Amino acid sequence: MKSKFSIATVFISITFNIIGFSQLDSGDSNYVVIGAFAIKDNATLFVENTIKLNLLPKVAINPTRNLYYVYVLHTGDSSMANGQARKIRIETPYYDTWVYKGTLLGIDGKQIGANVGSGISQKLNFEEKADPKITKTETSTQVLNANESVEPPKQNSVPAEEQVTKVEDGAKGFIFRITTTTGEELKGEVDIIDADRLTKAASYEGNKPLRIKPVNKTGKITLVCEVFGYRKVQKEMNYNSPESTADVVIKNGDMVVPFEMIRLYKGDIAVMYNVFFFNDAAIMRPESRYEVSSLKEMMEENPKYKVKLHGHTNGNGSGKIIRMGDNKNFFSLTGSKDGHGSAKELSESRAEVIRDFLIAEGIEASRLVVKAWGGKKAIHDKRGNRAQENARVEIEVLAN
């Protein structure tokens, strides 16, 4: 166990990183926040855990909410902030990372009110955390509001030739061309799997020039492309001779690897990995809009589609359930109503809010079915590092 002295040392070193213990820039400030805390000691412990991942966290205060924010990036570039937040959510345990736009204060005892944390519940009824040490601190979703979100990354307007990363020794040029069957480009990523170790080596954005280094000596890799609403495509390749793989062509020195994505068929099931909910709530967070809109587009593209929305939670407890109010705001807690219920009821309400969004967007109710599972069909240990993935909504194609 870390001594109080070592924790205090960490806290002091972090606070000196905050500009002059004074108010940080307002204006177009964007902060990539990985935690929000009512208690300073909890923020300190959280910072100590985060340092181990080399995220270089800093602590600041939200003066309007009297909360300690732990952030890893402060920038005036909203696209950069949203991209970094998305990366952290995918590649680290901090799946609650979001972008805060506004004013934060440096650590200064005189600025902290006596009512810090009043009215904020630290108990999580449904979304049980993995590590008891983290349970004590990672309750940031309890204090989010509609203005704190990760927006879906916007299309990059930088010319393709300027997107090429710095050339490294031993790296080869690749372009992962992700398209529909009609040739329309799709937003997505390709995972590179080290076929020798059977582990994921990296993920790369599609439809842009890349410089990729080898991941093993044999050159054996597996490329996996998953885009929501489409069937997964997998290709085996040897990095040392990629041109020997079927369909791969060399263009301007780059290996162009095509991924032609095919829409889901009857019987297929897809997880809505990029749909997130406020904690203990049947209300989607703003960054979920892109994926539910993709589902809407899929339903519009083929009027014969009929899908079942399967709702799941992490755990089977009961407790508070926050639902939409009469304003039908699918992506904000504004106007929401507090209630109480079981994990199964929460999973049902989450699936229903996606169904209701689709209906509000013009999809016929008869094409949408809801099934609630609660925590009965967990895909990971409910206290493991990937426990949050248990809280999900899946779609099953019933007809196409």
C-alpha positions as CSV (number, residue, x, y, z in Angstrom):
1,M,0.0,0.0,0.0
2,K,1.3,3.4,-0.9
3,S,2.2,5.7,2.1
4,K,0.3,8.9,2.6
5,F,3.6,10.7,2.0
6,S,4.1,9.2,-1.5
7,I,0.5,10.0,-2.4
8,A,0.9,13.5,-1.2
9,T,4.1,13.8,-3.2
10,V,2.3,12.7,-6.3
11,F,-0.4,15.2,-5.7
12,I,2.0,18.1,-5.2
13,S,3.9,17.2,-8.4
14,I,0.7,17.1,-10.3
15,T,-0.6,20.4,-9.0
16,F,2.6,22.2,-10.0
17,N,1.9,21.2,-13.6
18,I,-1.3,23.3,-13.5
19,I,-0.5,26.8,-14.7
20,G,0.3,29.0,-11.7
21,F,-2.4,27.6,-9.5
22,S,-4.6,30.0,-11.2
23,Q,-7.6,30.1,-13.6
24,L,-7.0,28.2,-16.8
25,D,-8.0,29.6,-20.2
26,S,-11.6,29.8,-20.9
27,G,-12.6,30.8,-24.5
28,D,-12.4,27.7,-26.7
29,S,-10.7,25.5,-24.0
30,N,-11.3,21.8,-24.5
31,Y,-10.2,19.4,-21.7
32,V,-10.0,15.7,-22.1
33,V,-11.3,14.6,-18.7
34,I,-10.8,11.0,-17.4
35,G,-12.3,11.5,-13.9
36,A,-14.4,13.9,-11.8
37,F,-14.4,13.7,-8.0
38,A,-16.1,15.3,-5.1
39,I,-13.3,14.4,-2.7
40,K,-9.7,15.6,-3.2
41,D,-8.1,12.4,-1.8
42,N,-10.1,10.3,-4.4
43,A,-8.7,12.5,-7.2
44,T,-5.2,12.0,-5.8
45,L,-5.5,8.2,-5.7
46,F,-6.9,8.3,-9.2
47,V,-4.0,10.4,-10.5
48,E,-1.5,7.9,-9.0
49,N,-3.2,5.0,-10.9
50,T,-3.2,7.0,-14.1
51,I,0.4,7.9,-14.0
52,K,1.2,4.2,-14.4
53,L,-0.3,4.5,-17.9
54,N,1.9,7.5,-18.8
55,L,-1.1,9.7,-19.4
56,L,0.5,12.7,-17.6
57,P,-2.7,13.7,-15.8
58,K,-3.3,17.1,-14.2
59,V,-5.9,18.2,-11.6
60,A,-8.2,21.2,-11.9
61,I,-11.4,22.4,-10.4
62,N,-14.7,23.0,-12.1
63,P,-15.8,26.2,-10.2
64,T,-19.5,25.9,-11.1
65,R,-19.8,22.3,-9.9
66,N,-17.2,22.2,-7.1
67,L,-15.6,19.1,-8.4
68,Y,-12.0,18.0,-9.0
69,Y,-11.4,17.1,-12.6
70,V,-8.5,15.0,-13.7
71,Y,-7.6,15.8,-17.3
72,V,-4.8,14.7,-19.7
73,L,-5.1,17.3,-22.5
74,H,-5.9,21.0,-22.7
75,T,-6.3,22.4,-26.2
76,G,-8.2,24.9,-28.3
77,D,-8.6,22.3,-31.0
78,S,-11.9,20.5,-30.4
79,S,-11.2,17.9,-33.1
80,M,-7.9,17.0,-31.4
81,A,-9.6,16.7,-28.0
82,N,-12.4,14.5,-29.3
83,G,-9.9,12.3,-31.1
84,Q,-7.8,11.9,-28.0
85,A,-10.8,11.2,-25.8
86,R,-12.0,8.5,-28.2
87,K,-8.5,6.9,-28.3
88,I,-8.3,6.8,-24.5
89,R,-11.8,5.3,-24.2
90,I,-10.8,2.5,-26.6
91,E,-7.2,1.8,-25.5
92,T,-7.3,2.3,-21.7
93,P,-9.6,1.3,-18.8
94,Y,-10.9,4.9,-18.7
95,Y,-14.0,4.3,-20.8
96,D,-15.8,7.3,-19.2
97,T,-13.4,9.8,-20.7
98,W,-15.2,12.9,-22.1
99,V,-14.4,16.4,-23.4
100,Y,-15.3,19.3,-21.2
101,K,-15.6,22.7,-22.9
102,G,-15.4,25.7,-20.6
103,T,-13.4,27.1,-17.6
104,L,-11.4,25.2,-15.0
105,L,-9.4,26.5,-12.1
106,G,-6.0,25.5,-10.8
107,I,-5.7,23.8,-7.4
108,D,-6.0,26.6,-4.8
109,G,-7.4,25.9,-1.3
110,K,-9.1,29.3,-1.2
111,Q,-11.2,28.5,-4.2
112,I,-12.7,25.2,-2.8
113,G,-16.1,25.6,-1.2
114,A,-17.2,23.9,1.9
115,N,-20.1,22.1,0.1
116,V,-17.9,20.1,-2.2
117,G,-19.6,16.9,-3.2
118,S,-22.9,17.6,-1.6
119,G,-25.8,15.7,-3.2
120,I,-23.5,13.5,-5.3
121,S,-24.0,9.8,-4.9
122,Q,-20.9,7.7,-5.0
123,K,-22.8,4.4,-5.1
124,L,-23.2,2.5,-8.4
125,N,-26.1,0.1,-8.4
126,F,-25.9,-1.4,-11.8
127,E,-22.5,-0.7,-13.4
128,E,-20.2,-2.6,-11.0
129,K,-16.5,-1.7,-11.3
130,A,-13.7,-4.2,-11.8
131,D,-11.1,-3.3,-9.2
132,P,-12.1,-2.3,-5.6
133,K,-9.4,0.4,-5.7
134,I,-10.9,1.8,-8.8
135,T,-14.5,1.5,-7.4
136,K,-13.5,4.0,-4.8
137,T,-12.6,6.7,-7.4
138,E,-14.0,6.0,-10.9
139,T,-17.5,7.3,-10.4
140,S,-17.3,10.1,-12.9
141,T,-20.4,9.2,-14.9
142,Q,-22.4,10.2,-11.9
143,V,-21.5,13.8,-12.4
144,L,-21.6,14.2,-16.2
145,N,-24.0,16.6,-17.8
146,A,-25.1,17.3,-21.4
147,N,-22.4,19.8,-22.0
148,E,-19.6,17.2,-21.3
149,S,-19.2,14.8,-24.1
150,V,-17.1,13.2,-26.8
151,E,-18.4,14.2,-30.2
152,P,-18.0,11.6,-33.0
153,P,-14.8,12.5,-34.9
154,K,-15.4,14.7,-37.9
155,Q,-14.2,13.9,-41.3
156,N,-10.6,14.9,-41.7
157,S,-10.3,17.9,-44.1
158,V,-6.5,17.7,-44.4
159,P,-5.4,16.6,-47.9
160,A,-4.4,12.9,-48.0
161,E,-0.8,13.6,-48.8
162,E,-0.5,15.6,-45.6
163,Q,-2.0,12.8,-43.5
164,V,1.0,10.5,-44.0
165,T,2.8,9.9,-40.7
166,K,6.5,10.4,-40.4
167,V,8.4,7.7,-42.4
168,E,10.1,5.3,-40.0
169,D,12.9,2.8,-40.8
170,G,11.5,-0.5,-41.8
171,A,7.9,0.8,-42.3
172,K,5.8,0.2,-45.4
173,G,3.1,2.3,-46.9
174,F,-0.5,1.0,-46.6
175,I,-4.0,2.2,-47.4
176,F,-6.9,0.2,-46.0
177,R,-9.7,1.0,-48.4
178,I,-13.0,0.5,-46.6
179,T,-16.0,0.7,-48.9
180,T,-19.5,-0.5,-49.4
181,T,-20.3,-3.0,-52.3
182,T,-21.1,0.0,-54.4
183,G,-17.7,1.7,-53.8
184,E,-18.8,4.3,-51.3
185,E,-16.1,4.9,-48.6
186,L,-17.0,4.0,-45.0
187,K,-15.6,5.4,-41.8
188,G,-13.9,2.6,-39.9
189,E,-10.7,1.1,-38.6
190,V,-8.6,-2.0,-39.3
191,D,-7.1,-4.0,-36.4
192,I,-3.7,-5.7,-37.0
193,I,-3.4,-9.0,-35.1
194,D,0.0,-10.5,-34.5
195,A,-0.6,-14.0,-35.9
196,D,2.3,-15.5,-34.0
197,R,1.3,-14.2,-30.5
198,L,-2.5,-14.0,-31.3
199,T,-2.6,-10.5,-29.8
200,K,-3.8,-7.2,-31.2
201,A,-0.8,-5.1,-32.3
202,A,-2.5,-1.9,-33.4
203,S,-5.5,-0.2,-35.0
204,Y,-5.4,2.1,-38.0
205,E,-7.9,4.4,-39.6
206,G,-9.2,3.4,-43.0
207,N,-9.0,5.3,-46.3
208,K,-5.9,7.3,-45.6
209,P,-2.1,6.7,-46.3
210,L,-0.3,5.0,-43.4
211,R,3.2,4.0,-42.5
212,I,3.1,0.6,-40.7
213,K,6.1,-1.2,-39.1
214,P,6.3,-5.0,-38.8
215,V,4.9,-6.6,-35.6
216,N,6.9,-9.8,-35.7
217,K,9.7,-11.5,-37.5
218,T,7.7,-14.0,-39.6
219,G,5.5,-11.2,-41.1
220,K,2.3,-13.2,-40.4
221,I,-0.6,-10.9,-39.6
222,T,-4.4,-10.9,-39.6
223,L,-6.3,-7.8,-40.7
224,V,-9.8,-7.4,-39.2
225,C,-12.2,-4.7,-40.2
226,E,-15.5,-4.1,-38.3
227,V,-17.9,-1.3,-39.2
228,F,-21.3,-1.2,-37.4
229,G,-24.1,-2.4,-39.6
230,Y,-21.8,-4.6,-41.8
231,R,-20.3,-8.0,-41.6
232,K,-16.8,-8.3,-40.2
233,V,-14.1,-8.8,-42.8
234,Q,-10.9,-10.7,-42.0
235,K,-7.8,-11.1,-44.2
236,E,-4.6,-13.1,-43.6
237,M,-1.5,-11.5,-44.9
238,N,2.3,-11.7,-44.8
239,Y,3.7,-8.2,-44.1
240,N,7.0,-9.2,-45.8
241,S,5.2,-9.8,-49.1
242,P,1.7,-8.2,-48.9
243,E,1.4,-8.0,-52.7
244,S,1.0,-11.8,-52.7
245,T,-2.3,-11.4,-50.9
246,A,-5.4,-11.6,-53.2
247,D,-6.9,-8.2,-54.1
248,V,-3.9,-6.2,-52.8
249,V,-2.5,-3.7,-55.3
250,I,0.4,-1.4,-55.3
251,K,-0.4,2.3,-56.0
252,N,2.2,5.1,-55.7
253,G,4.3,2.8,-53.6
254,D,1.5,2.0,-51.1
255,M,-0.1,-1.4,-50.5
256,V,-3.8,-0.8,-51.1
257,V,-5.8,-3.4,-49.1
258,P,-9.5,-3.5,-50.0
259,F,-12.2,-4.2,-47.5
260,E,-15.6,-4.4,-49.2
261,M,-18.2,-4.4,-46.5
262,I,-21.5,-6.3,-46.8
263,R,-24.6,-5.4,-44.9
264,L,-25.8,-7.7,-42.1
265,Y,-28.0,-10.6,-43.0
266,K,-30.8,-12.4,-41.2
267,G,-29.4,-14.1,-38.1
268,D,-26.4,-11.7,-37.7
269,I,-25.8,-10.0,-34.3
270,A,-23.8,-6.9,-33.9
271,V,-22.8,-5.1,-30.7
272,M,-23.3,-1.3,-30.6
273,Y,-19.9,-0.7,-29.2
274,N,-20.1,3.1,-29.6
275,V,-23.4,3.6,-27.9
276,F,-22.9,4.8,-24.3
277,F,-25.4,5.6,-21.5
278,F,-25.2,7.9,-18.6
279,N,-24.7,5.9,-15.4
280,D,-27.8,4.2,-14.1
281,A,-29.7,5.9,-16.9
282,A,-31.7,4.9,-19.9
283,I,-30.4,8.0,-21.7
284,M,-27.7,7.9,-24.3
285,R,-24.6,10.1,-24.0
286,P,-24.1,12.6,-26.9
287,E,-21.3,10.6,-28.5
288,S,-23.8,7.8,-29.2
289,R,-25.6,9.8,-31.8
290,Y,-23.3,8.7,-34.7
291,E,-23.9,4.9,-34.2
292,V,-27.6,5.0,-33.6
293,S,-27.9,7.3,-36.7
294,S,-25.9,4.6,-38.6
295,L,-28.5,2.0,-37.5
296,K,-31.3,4.4,-38.7
297,E,-29.6,4.6,-42.1
298,M,-29.3,0.9,-42.3
299,M,-33.0,0.5,-41.6
300,E,-33.8,3.2,-44.2
301,E,-31.6,1.6,-46.8
302,N,-33.5,-1.7,-46.7
303,P,-37.2,-1.4,-45.7
304,K,-37.3,-5.2,-45.2
305,Y,-34.9,-5.1,-42.2
306,K,-36.5,-6.0,-38.9
307,V,-34.2,-6.0,-35.8
308,K,-34.3,-7.1,-32.2
309,L,-32.6,-4.8,-29.7
310,H,-31.0,-6.8,-26.9
311,G,-30.3,-4.8,-23.7
312,H,-27.7,-5.9,-21.2
313,T,-26.2,-4.6,-17.9
314,N,-23.1,-5.3,-15.9
315,G,-24.6,-7.0,-12.8
316,N,-28.1,-7.9,-11.5
317,G,-28.6,-5.4,-8.8
318,S,-31.5,-3.0,-8.4
319,G,-31.4,0.7,-7.8
320,K,-32.0,4.1,-9.3
321,I,-33.0,4.3,-13.0
322,I,-32.9,7.7,-14.7
323,R,-35.3,7.9,-17.7
324,M,-36.1,10.6,-20.3
325,G,-38.6,13.2,-19.4
326,D,-41.5,14.5,-21.5
327,N,-39.1,16.5,-23.7
328,K,-37.8,13.2,-25.3
329,N,-34.2,14.3,-25.2
330,F,-32.4,11.1,-26.1
331,F,-28.9,12.5,-25.5
332,S,-29.2,14.7,-22.4
333,L,-30.1,14.4,-18.7
334,T,-31.9,17.7,-18.9
335,G,-35.6,17.1,-17.9
336,S,-34.9,13.5,-16.9
337,K,-36.9,11.7,-14.2
338,D,-35.5,9.5,-11.4
339,G,-37.1,6.2,-10.7
340,H,-36.2,2.8,-9.3
341,G,-36.0,-0.7,-10.7
342,S,-34.1,-3.9,-11.4
343,A,-31.1,-4.4,-13.7
344,K,-33.4,-6.2,-16.2
345,E,-35.7,-3.1,-16.2
346,L,-32.7,-0.9,-16.8
347,S,-31.5,-3.0,-19.7
348,E,-35.0,-3.0,-21.2
349,S,-35.3,0.8,-20.8
350,R,-31.9,1.3,-22.6
351,A,-33.0,-0.9,-25.5
352,E,-36.3,1.0,-25.6
353,V,-34.7,4.4,-25.8
354,I,-32.8,3.3,-29.0
355,R,-36.1,1.9,-30.3
356,D,-37.9,5.2,-29.5
357,F,-35.1,7.2,-31.2
358,L,-35.5,5.2,-34.4
359,I,-39.3,5.6,-34.3
360,A,-38.9,9.4,-33.8
361,E,-36.6,9.3,-36.9
362,G,-39.3,7.7,-39.0
363,I,-38.7,4.0,-38.6
364,E,-41.9,1.9,-38.2
365,A,-42.4,0.5,-34.7
366,S,-43.4,-2.9,-36.2
367,R,-39.8,-3.4,-37.5
368,L,-38.3,-3.1,-33.9
369,V,-38.4,-5.6,-31.1
370,V,-36.9,-5.2,-27.6
371,K,-35.5,-8.0,-25.4
372,A,-34.2,-7.4,-21.9
373,W,-31.5,-9.6,-20.3
374,G,-30.2,-7.6,-17.3
375,G,-26.9,-9.1,-16.3
376,K,-27.6,-12.7,-17.3
377,K,-25.5,-12.7,-20.5
378,A,-22.3,-11.1,-19.4
379,I,-19.4,-11.4,-21.9
380,H,-16.7,-10.5,-19.3
381,D,-16.2,-10.9,-15.5
382,K,-18.5,-8.3,-14.0
383,R,-15.5,-7.1,-11.9
384,G,-12.9,-7.5,-14.6
385,N,-11.0,-4.8,-16.5
386,R,-13.5,-5.1,-19.4
387,A,-16.6,-5.2,-17.2
388,Q,-18.1,-2.1,-18.8
389,E,-18.5,-4.0,-22.1
390,N,-21.2,-6.1,-20.4
391,A,-23.4,-3.0,-20.3
392,R,-24.3,-3.0,-24.0
393,V,-27.1,-3.1,-26.6
394,E,-26.9,-5.6,-29.4
395,I,-28.9,-5.8,-32.5
396,E,-30.1,-9.1,-34.1
397,V,-31.3,-9.0,-37.6
398,L,-34.6,-10.9,-37.8
399,A,-35.4,-10.2,-41.4
400,N,-33.7,-8.6,-44.4
